[in-house]
Amino acid sequence: MKQEVRFCTSADGTRLAYAIHGAGPPLVRVATWLTHLEYDWESPIWRHWLGTLADRHTLIRYDERGCGLSASEIGDVSLETWIADLEAVVDAAGLERFALFGASQAAAIAVAYAAAHPDRVTELVLHGGFARGRRLRDQTEEECAMVAAIPAGWRKGDPTFRRLFSMLFLPDGTPEQMAWYEDLLVRSTTAETAVRLFEARGLLDVRELAPQVRARTLVVHSRDDRVVPVEEGRLLASLIPDARLILLESPNHILLSDEPAWEYFVSELHAFLGTGPVASAPVEPSDFSARELEVLELVASGLANEEIGERLSISVRTVERHLSNVYAKLGVSGKAGRAAAAVRYAQLSQPRASAR
């Protein structure tokens, strides 16, 4: 899948690079801290994200000011500036109404834009995001440590300090994935720009704007996220009217392609955006592990997760992880996912019962 790179100009004259690929309804991805439109295609960190987000949509994404293919001069960095940048990209792409995706720090910008443009945002998806930055949630010391590590970590050939970021963002990552992420940091921007952008993100505060959002909203957060605590995801969801919150069994701030949480996220994303699962081969009992079938059987029997855990001598978190895998394989999600899984188990069991 090829992308088309274009350029536009923000309100203050800053040149921004944006890219378009895929086909279908428009989905705009708000720029996060440190990206590179071209280099991201090569990565084991972002490849699956780019493919999935454009699987059933036309994906529009851009490098934020100071990063990647956008202008290196960043000027003033504030919430207002970032909203103006998003407005410039959307207008340049000729979009009227679209779904908006914001991950990590970009979630706050997406919320602010959606609140200001209720007539343009059809759906809002927020992953690993927050309503208040680090400096507003008693993480000042942690932020100072990370800011101090940036100048030293940006020296090429010495990834020691950059490893701090990869261990926080990708604690379950392989050495290859961590090394790629560490290389992305120095390829995307300079140490000075990285510090300014990081510090500005720490002051973001959209707690008063979130209740003004009118778009259907899905908030997704990893339970053990080390970059943005899960409590911030819960707070964000509680502030947006009728927002739906999904918690994933993962410690990764950036979901990796080979973890169960990724498949579960993708199924929930497509269900929420109304693109639904594409037709696929029928699911067979052999597609599930023995433990997954045990959990599915007990779900069909009407047992709650706590009861299943006691019956199988496993933790509730482990039960939830197995269910995430099962839901992804069955292509079911949402509040009706449990009932749908029970029905599918009954269907899967019939051939085995008749064969006895």
SULZIBEL-V121139 format. One record per backbone hydrogen bond with DSSP energy under -1.0 kcal/mol. CO is the residue of the C=O (numbers start at 1). NH is the residue of the N-H. E is the energy in kcal/mol with one decimal. If there is no record, write none. Layout:
BEGIN
co,nh,e
CO,NH,E
CO,NH,E
END
This chain:
BEGIN
co,nh,e
4,20,-1.8
6,18,-2.6
8,16,-3.0
10,13,-2.0
14,10,-2.8
15,71,-2.7
16,8,-2.4
17,63,-2.0
18,6,-3.4
19,61,-2.0
20,4,-2.5
21,59,-2.8
25,58,-2.0
26,99,-2.0
27,60,-2.5
28,101,-3.2
36,40,-2.9
39,42,-1.4
43,47,-1.3
46,50,-2.6
47,51,-2.3
48,52,-2.3
49,53,-2.6
50,54,-1.0
52,55,-1.4
58,27,-2.6
59,21,-1.7
60,29,-2.9
61,19,-3.1
64,67,-2.1
67,70,-1.9
71,66,-2.7
78,82,-2.3
79,83,-2.2
80,84,-2.1
81,85,-2.1
82,86,-2.1
83,87,-2.5
84,88,-2.1
85,89,-2.1
86,90,-2.5
87,91,-2.4
88,92,-2.3
89,93,-2.1
90,95,-2.1
91,94,-1.1
98,122,-2.4
99,28,-2.7
100,125,-2.7
101,30,-2.7
102,127,-2.2
103,106,-2.0
104,107,-1.6
106,110,-2.5
107,111,-2.4
108,112,-2.2
109,113,-2.4
110,114,-2.7
111,115,-2.3
112,116,-1.7
113,117,-2.0
117,120,-1.7
117,121,-1.4
120,98,-2.5
122,216,-1.0
123,100,-2.9
124,218,-2.7
125,102,-2.8
126,220,-3.3
127,104,-2.8
131,206,-3.2
133,136,-1.6
134,137,-1.7
134,139,-1.9
139,143,-2.4
140,144,-2.6
141,145,-1.9
142,146,-1.9
143,147,-2.8
144,148,-2.3
145,149,-1.2
146,150,-1.0
149,153,-2.6
150,154,-1.7
152,155,-1.2
155,158,-1.7
159,163,-1.8
161,164,-1.1
162,166,-1.6
163,167,-2.4
164,168,-1.1
165,169,-3.0
166,170,-2.7
169,253,-1.6
169,254,-1.5
170,173,-2.2
174,178,-2.7
175,179,-2.4
176,180,-2.3
177,181,-2.2
178,182,-2.4
179,183,-1.9
180,184,-2.3
181,185,-1.4
183,187,-1.7
184,188,-2.2
185,189,-1.1
188,68,-1.6
190,194,-2.5
191,195,-2.3
192,196,-2.1
193,197,-2.7
194,198,-2.3
195,199,-2.7
196,200,-2.1
197,201,-2.1
198,202,-1.3
200,203,-1.4
201,204,-1.5
202,135,-1.3
204,133,-3.0
206,210,-2.5
209,212,-2.1
210,213,-1.8
216,124,-3.0
217,244,-2.4
218,126,-3.0
219,246,-2.8
220,128,-2.8
221,248,-2.7
222,225,-1.5
229,232,-1.8
230,234,-2.1
231,235,-2.3
232,236,-2.4
233,237,-2.3
234,238,-2.1
235,239,-1.3
236,240,-1.1
240,243,-1.9
244,219,-3.5
246,221,-2.2
248,223,-3.0
248,250,-1.6
250,224,-1.8
256,259,-1.4
259,262,-1.5
260,264,-2.0
261,265,-2.4
262,266,-2.6
263,267,-2.2
264,268,-2.2
265,269,-2.7
266,270,-2.5
267,271,-2.0
268,272,-2.5
269,273,-2.4
270,275,-1.8
270,276,-1.6
284,287,-2.2
285,288,-1.8
289,293,-2.1
290,294,-1.8
291,295,-2.4
292,296,-2.6
293,297,-2.4
294,298,-1.9
295,299,-2.1
296,300,-2.3
297,301,-1.0
298,303,-2.2
299,302,-1.7
304,308,-2.4
305,309,-2.5
306,310,-2.0
307,311,-2.4
308,312,-2.3
309,314,-2.2
315,319,-2.0
316,320,-2.6
317,321,-2.0
318,322,-2.3
319,323,-2.4
320,324,-2.2
321,325,-1.8
322,326,-2.4
323,327,-3.1
324,328,-2.0
325,329,-2.2
326,330,-2.3
327,331,-1.4
327,332,-1.9
334,337,-1.8
336,340,-2.5
337,341,-2.4
338,342,-1.9
339,343,-2.0
340,344,-2.4
341,345,-2.2
342,346,-1.8
343,347,-1.8
344,348,-2.4
345,349,-2.1
346,350,-1.2
349,353,-2.4
350,354,-2.3
353,356,-1.2
END
